[in-house]
Amino acid sequence: MDSKGFTLFEILITAAILSAIMGGIFMVLDTGDKTYALDAGLMDLQQSARQSMNAMVRELHGAISQTITGGGSGINFNTTGATGVQYYCNADNQLVREFPSGSTPAVVGNSISVLSFCCWHDDTGTCTTDCTGSNLIEINLTASSTVRGRDISFPLKGQARPRNE
């Protein structure tokens, strides 16, 4: 028989093959999109953590006296031009800088889940919340977020050597 056209069976086989190819392409694109979103979220988290750390370290270098507050979760210090500068995390997981005391805090960083300070003592080799006689402040900061249902975090450690005049 001479027929012009395709049979139903040929059309169904072609549709099945095209559906499998399109499904594979969709899966590759979806995986790429998820990876991109996760990487972008981690990059934003890292950038926020680094900016927060740099702001604190820069200002703590000029500290002439410091007191660690809240059991290590905050710091209060004086510089030659400012008295009573404070850094701490608020209830919204924001790192804030408050100066002068009692004023509206300025947000330095977001998504900060852990913030701790301690002062190193060379004579004992310990890091405590007592800054008397210390010449090095250690800062531990962790930024955390949820991106597409996955929890991501970025821990960061910094150090500052205050003036301590």
N, C-alpha and C positions, 0 to 999 in steps of 0.2 A: 504494500500500500504506500502510495505517495501522499504524505500529509505535510502540510505546511503549518509550523507552529510547534509548541511544546506541549508535552503531556502534563497532566496534573502531577504525576509522580516526579517529573524533572523539576517542576516549579517548587514543589515541597522540599526537595533535596537542596536546591539552590537557596531557598529561604532559610533552611536550617544551617547551612554552612555560613551564610552571611550573618545570621544571628549569633553564632559562636564567635565569629571574628569580631563583631561589634561588642559583644560581651567582654572579650579579652581586652579590647582597646579601652573600654570603659573602666575595667578593673585597674589597668595600668595608670590611666589618668586620675582615678580616684586615689590610688596609693600615692601618687606624686603630689596631689593636692593636700592630702593629710600630712605628708612629710614636710611640705612647704609651710603649712600652718604651724606645725610643731616647731620647726626650726626658727620661724619668724617669732613665735612666742618666746622661745628660749633666748633669742638674740635680744628682744626687748627687755627680758628679765635681766640678762647680763648687763645690758647698758644701764638700766636703772640702778642695779647694785653697784656698779663701778662708779657711776656719777655720785651716788650717795656716799660711798666710801671716800672718794676723792675730796668731796666737800668737807667731810669731817676731818680727814687727815690734814688737809691744807690749813684749816682753822686751828686744829689742835697743835700744830707746829708752833704757833704763836702764843700758846697758853703759858701764863706765868704761875698759875695755880689751878688745880683741878680736884674735883671731888666726884667719885663714882656714886651714883644714887640708885635706889630701887633694887638693891642686891646685885648690882652689876648690869642692869638693863638700861641705864641712862647715865649721862655725865653732865656735870655743871662745872664751868671753868671761867676764868678771867683772862683777858688779854690786855695788852697795854692800852687799847682803845675801847674795850668793852668789859663790863662787869656783869656776871650772871648769865652767860650764854649757856643754853641747855640743848642737848640732843636726846631724844627718846622716841619710842614708838607709841603711837596712840592706838585707840581701840579699833580703828579702821585699817590696821597694818600699814600705816604710813610713818615714815621716818620724818620727824619734824624738828625744826630748829626754833627755839623760843628765845627771843631777846627783844626788849628787856623782859624780865620775869613778870608773868601775868598778862603779857600782850598776846595778840592773836598769833599762834604758831604758823610758821611758813613750812609748807610741805617740801621736803628735800628729795624723798623717794617714795615709791608706792610698792605694794606687794611685799613688804619686809616682814617676814614671819619670825625671824630671830635676830636680836640685837643684844650684844653683850660687850662689856668693857672690863678690862683688868689692867693693873699696873705691875710691871715686872720689877722685881727686886734682885739686883745682881748678887747681893750678899747671901741671899737664901736660895736663889734660883727658883722662886715661886712667883706666880701671878695672882694677885689678890685685889680686893676692892679698896684696900688702903693705899693711897698714892703718896704717903709720906716717904720721902727719900727715894722715890722712883724716878727713873729717867726715860721710861719707855711705856707707852700706853698701847695695849693690844686691843683691837676691835674685831669682833666676829659678827658677821652679818650674813643672813640667808634670805634670799628673795625666793618666794614660792608663788605659783599660779597654776591654774587649770586651763589646759588648751585642748579642745575637742575631747573632753572627758578624761584626759590624762593629766596627772599631777606631775609638775616639773618643778625643780628647785635648783638654785645656784648658790652654793656657799662661797663666801669670800672672807679672807682674813687680811687685815691691814695693821700697820704699826705707825705710831707717831712719836717723835721725840720732842716733847715740849721744851720751851725755854727754861721754865722753872727758875726765874730770877729771884 
